[in-house]
């Protein structure tokens, strides 16, 4: 099958089957969801920046990226799609054009990597610019024509490009490059290494330094201004983001509560998730965060949003916005203000259409409140400031809390805002900003996925707990909606386990929640085996996103395939009580108590057999599994720890003691990704095995933190289904290729019997 035929077949899945977004009906009987269905599912890409698409300046076109696992080739296929927006409410069929198709093998250093990302459309309404890789080369900036589909590379050299900006006419205005830290290359010459001197943002810094040092050196980021003649000019290096001398504010405010540690802002590891840079529409200035770190005295009782959102090294460390003069390359702090990285989730930075001012969200400039006033006011909320450039005069914009700015419109100068499924607008006059007005409620938009608008049409994601995501358009003026895609028609032929919200109380919280997925063919008179799957993210009781696997965690969490196998699943985020205790000795106790309370609530309802309960976690949630097995009185029948755990996170990542390991009586499956994690997990597994504890390991040398390669996902998900069915249902898959797997596990049952004696 040639590439053209593959694209044609793949595109057939993307076209709406009928007018007004109504889907066609299938007459065949539904079949249970399989692991292969989860891998082949077409997904909407949004990456770290949470932007899944872009409008053309005139609003006539919209572009986005979707991808799907192709098991036959062991790649993920990414498509750059273009929609004709002018016709979506007039035509029977939505017009979708494929601009680009790229088969991508993934990036083991970046689980959110994509060969097509950071989309922009130029003022000609036909040139699409993106950051990506056409044939596996390090990421570069490319432009593709909407009509001719010709591709042009815009960046020079072969270094990995991490960010870019272009002018309205498509000229590159600045770009950033990820480069290796020279100190790492010195260590490759055989010099001695002091692991504790390193500041890698990694849970197990000794192992990551000693083992991963020559393979994955620290990367830093350099920002360049391109030149028409000669080499590009570097105007900033992230290694210069050093903490500056304390300011006068440090002498005036109490810093006794401003302690703790976080991530280094020098490292590309952190910057790729948090950084933001945007040029103004005129091409004169740009704004960069983070610029230079500075020590500020921060009253965390008053600025609670700072305490929750700050991940910088030192809780009293702030990062400036840097204002860049694109003509000279000079950069200076925009304001002396507090800024929390998580505030970027509320809208980031937005330039005015004329480029004369920029909108940012801060915790107020430090000189906005005197110390005495600050003592009177508690829980000061973040505010939006409009800052004039280059004068740096500012004024507050009264955007209500929890509303996210999604556009500063270049047609009427209005701000467009979003909160959940609601939209609002703020108009600007000569007297200033008018009070915001609600302009519509979008029935069906996913509250936790991005929304993109051009001021006339809003496009978001529509899905449900048992309905896969698709793109939907909303006409702001008329309130009409239209489904744009039907990405997964094959998933309508599948039978789902019913999903409901479990509400229960725990010792640390009067109300905790989780999503309970009942087995296919559920019977109320039967007690089922249960697997608790920990999501490595905060609990969000109203997040009704589609559940087929672990969402951001694509490893091991086979939610609906387990339901198809007759196993009940409880999918849980981190409880609310944990949010203020993360990184403290209480962390493990809170999660363990919450987990056990949920299981007991299900047992009391007669839904679950308490002797057949498994537990699994990925990343930091794997630590929750370890902690629960060691400290909980509840006896789990099986467990798995996926690319995390194996150390006591809240005691300087020390290995567990012999007495702690003696408390583990549960069969435990380790799944490390990469050598550093394998060494940590392997040490714990070997020590458990020497104590005749039942352990096994599935090791992926080249998997990203969350598995993204289709064959990796197939083995991870399938092995976990087999693992749970073996220990919780006494079931063995008759597939002859799995005989060695079951031989090992039968021996583990023998070990388990010995430890029980």
Secondary structure, 3 states (H helix, E strand, C coil): CCHHHHHHHHHHCCCCCCHHHCCCCCCCCCEECCHHHHHHCCEECCCCCCCCEEECCCCCEEEEEEEEEECCCCEEEEEEEEEEHHHCCCCCCCCEEEEEEEEECCCCCCCCCCCEEEEEECCCCCEEEEEECCCCCCCEEEEEECCCCCEEECCCCCCEEEEEEECCCCCEEEEEEEEECHHHHHHCCCCCCCHHHCCCCCCCHHHHHHCCCCCCCCEEEEEEECCCCCCCEEEEEHHHCCCECCCHHHHCCCCCCCCCCCECCCCHHHHHHHCEEEECCCCCEEEEECCCEEECCCCCCCCHHHHHHCCECCCCEEECCEEEECCCCCEEECCCECCCHHHHHHCCCEECCCCCEEEEEECCEHHHCCHHHHHHCCCCCCEEEEEECCCCCEEEECCCCCCEEEEECCCCCCEEEEECCEEEEECEECCEECCCEEEEECCCECCCCCCEECCCEEEEEEEECCEEEEEEEEECCCCCEEECCCCCHHHHHEECCCEEEEEEEECCEEEEEEEEECCCCCCCCCCEEEEEEEEEEECCCCCCCCCCCECCECCCCCHHHHHHCCCEEEEEEECHHHCCCCCCCCHHHHHHHHHHHHHHHHHHCCCEEEEEEEEEEECHHHHHHHHHHHHCCCCCCEEEEECCCCCECCCCCECCCHHHHHCCCCEEEEECECHHHHHHHHHHHHHHHHCCCCEEECCECCCCCCCCCHHHHHHHHHHHHHHHHHHHHCCCCCCHHHHHHHHHHHHHHHHHHHHHC
